[in-house]
Amino acid sequence: MVEDESGVFMVEGCASDQDWIPGVRNRPEFYIKVLHYCNSDVGEHKTVLPIFRVYTPATYDYHIEHPIELD
Protein backbone atom coordinates (compact mmCIF):
# COMPACT_ATOMS: atom_id res chain seq x y z
CA MET A 1 0.00 0.00 0.00
CA VAL A 2 1.30 3.46 -0.90
CA GLU A 3 0.84 5.82 2.02
CA ASP A 4 2.77 8.73 0.53
CA GLU A 5 0.27 11.24 -0.89
CA SER A 6 2.55 11.98 -3.83
CA GLY A 7 2.37 8.31 -4.88
CA VAL A 8 6.11 7.72 -4.53
CA PHE A 9 7.03 4.24 -3.33
CA MET A 10 10.02 1.89 -3.15
CA VAL A 11 10.24 -1.50 -4.84
CA GLU A 12 12.47 -4.20 -3.41
CA GLY A 13 12.88 -7.87 -4.01
CA CYS A 14 14.92 -10.55 -5.67
CA ALA A 15 14.40 -12.59 -8.79
CA SER A 16 14.80 -16.29 -9.26
CA ASP A 17 14.11 -18.47 -12.25
CA GLN A 18 14.47 -22.10 -13.28
CA ASP A 19 17.42 -23.17 -15.44
CA TRP A 20 15.67 -25.55 -17.85
CA ILE A 21 18.67 -26.40 -20.05
CA PRO A 22 21.76 -27.68 -18.18
CA GLY A 23 24.67 -25.28 -18.58
CA VAL A 24 22.49 -22.44 -19.93
CA ARG A 25 21.57 -19.84 -17.33
CA ASN A 26 17.98 -18.63 -17.57
CA ARG A 27 17.93 -15.02 -16.43
CA PRO A 28 14.66 -13.89 -14.83
CA GLU A 29 12.51 -11.37 -16.68
CA PHE A 30 11.39 -8.81 -14.15
CA TYR A 31 8.19 -6.81 -14.13
CA ILE A 32 6.04 -4.83 -11.71
CA LYS A 33 2.35 -5.58 -11.23
CA VAL A 34 0.26 -2.70 -9.86
CA LEU A 35 -3.30 -2.78 -8.52
CA HIS A 36 -4.87 0.67 -8.48
CA TYR A 37 -8.28 2.17 -7.76
CA CYS A 38 -7.82 5.45 -9.67
CA ASN A 39 -10.89 5.28 -11.93
CA SER A 40 -12.82 2.35 -10.48
CA ASP A 41 -14.06 0.97 -7.17
CA VAL A 42 -13.31 -2.55 -8.41
CA GLY A 43 -9.61 -1.93 -9.03
CA GLU A 44 -7.50 -2.49 -12.10
CA HIS A 45 -4.26 -4.45 -12.55
CA LYS A 46 -1.46 -2.96 -14.63
CA THR A 47 1.71 -4.82 -15.57
CA VAL A 48 4.79 -2.65 -16.07
CA LEU A 49 7.52 -4.27 -18.15
CA PRO A 50 11.10 -2.97 -18.29
CA ILE A 51 11.95 -0.46 -21.00
CA PHE A 52 14.93 -2.57 -22.04
CA ARG A 53 15.84 -6.23 -22.23
CA VAL A 54 18.39 -7.63 -19.80
CA TYR A 55 20.47 -9.43 -22.43
CA THR A 56 21.30 -6.34 -24.49
CA PRO A 57 24.70 -4.66 -24.20
CA ALA A 58 25.15 -1.62 -21.96
CA THR A 59 25.40 0.67 -25.00
CA TYR A 60 21.80 -0.18 -25.90
CA ASP A 61 20.52 1.79 -22.88
CA TYR A 62 22.78 4.80 -23.47
CA HIS A 63 19.95 6.87 -24.99
CA ILE A 64 17.86 6.60 -21.81
CA GLU A 65 20.38 8.60 -19.77
CA HIS A 66 21.60 10.68 -22.75
CA PRO A 67 18.68 11.50 -25.06
CA ILE A 68 19.29 12.87 -28.52
CA GLU A 69 18.14 16.49 -28.75
CA LEU A 70 17.10 17.75 -32.16
CA ASP A 71 17.05 21.47 -32.90
Buried (B, 14 or more C-beta within 10 A) or exposed (E): EEEEEEEEEEEEEEEEEEEEEEEEEEEEEBEEEEEEEEEEEEEEEEEEEEEEEEEEEEEEEEEEEEEEEEE
